[in-house]
Amino acid sequence: MASNSHDSRVRKYFVLGFGVAIAAGLVLGIYLPANAGTAPAWLVFPVLLVLMGGVMLAGLPWWRALDDVQRQGQTHSWYWGSMLAGLCVIMWLIATTGRHSDMSLGAAYLFIAQGIGFALVWTIWRLRGRGASE
């Protein structure tokens, strides 16, 4: 197998993106305060957003190296797999901690934010005319 094959490029970019995500997690674990109130949120939040953006950018070469079938598999798996798993976690938290617990509300807020993010990205995708041609 040639070192520049499609599969080797996909693997290389996957390792790169995953490595950046692990490095970001380590940086957060070392430098981010473990308790709320020890650092101002107005300072911590932008730093976290920049770090998250770096992780997302590190995954772009991998995404671009995928062919259409692989992309469809990834989007299908992420949508159905993550939605099902997220709903199961929310239902478990509600059943074990109650619907007004901090855990249940936090999970619900995360799920709502995911829905809003999905709607925004889908709307942009649709307005760019992608839906009709794909």
N, C-alpha and C positions, 0 to 999 in steps of 0.2 A: 504494500500500500504506500503510495507516495505521501510524503510529509505534508504536501499542500492540498490533500484531498478535501472534499467538502466535509466529510465526517470529522477529520482531524481539526479543521478550522472551527467547526461548531463546538467540538470538545474544548479546544483552546480558549475560545471566547466564553464558554460556560465557566471554565475554571477561573478565568480572569474576573468575571462578574461575581462569582461566588466568593472568590478571594477578597475582593473589595468589600463585599457585604460582611464577611467575617471580620475584616480589619476595622470596618466602621463599628461593628458591635463591640470589639475590644476597646476601641477608643472611647465609646460611650460608657462601657463598664468601668474604665479607669478614671475618666475625667468628669463624668456627669454625676452630680450629687444623687445619692440614693433616696433622699427624703425631700419632700416638697418643702418649699420655703427656705432652703439653704442657699439657693441662687435665684435671682429674679427671673421670672418666666419670660419677661419681655426680652431678656438676653439669651436665655436657653433656647426658646422656640425658634428664632431665626437660625441659630447654629445647627439645630436639629434638621431644619428644612434644607439647609445647604448640604449637610451630610447625606440626607435622604436623596437629594438631587444628584449627588455624586454617585451614589449606589445605583440609581436608575440609569444614569448615563453610562456607567460601567457595563450595564446589561445590554445596551443598544447594539454593540458589535455582534453579540450572540444572536439577538433577534434578527438583525439584518442578514446574518449568515444562514438562517433557516429558509428552507423552501416553503412553498405555499401549503403543502400537505402537513409539514411539521408545524407551521404556524397555526393551522386550523386545529390540529391536535392539542397544541398548547392552550389556545383560547378556549376550546371546548372543555378541556380538563380543568382549567382555572375557573371558568364560569360554573360548571356543574359541580366540580369537586369542592371548590372553596365555598360556594353558596350552601351546599348541603352540609358541609362540615361546620360552617359558621352558624347555620340555623340549629344544628344539633347542640352546639355549645351553648347557644342562647337558651334553648329549651332546658338543657341540663342545669344551667345557672338559675333559671327561674324556678325550676322544680326543687332545687336544693337550697337556694338562698332567699327565695321570694322575689316577686317582680319589682320591688322597690329597693332592693339592696344595691349597694354601690357597684358590685360586680355585674349584676344583671343590667343595670342602667348603663354602665360603661360599655358592655358588649352590645347593647341595643344601639347606643350612640355610634359605635364603630360601624355597625351594620348599616345604619342610616347614612353615615358618611360614605360608605362604599357605594350605596345606591345612588347618592347624589353624584359621586365621581363617575360612576358608570353612565348616568344620564348625560352628564356634560361631555364626556368623551364620545359617546354614541352620537350626540347631537352634532358635534364638530365633524365626526366621520360622515354623517349623513349629509350635512351641508356642503361638504367638499365633493359630493356626488359619488361617493364610494359605493353606496348601497345599490344603485341601479346597475353598475357595471360588474359587480362581484356577484 
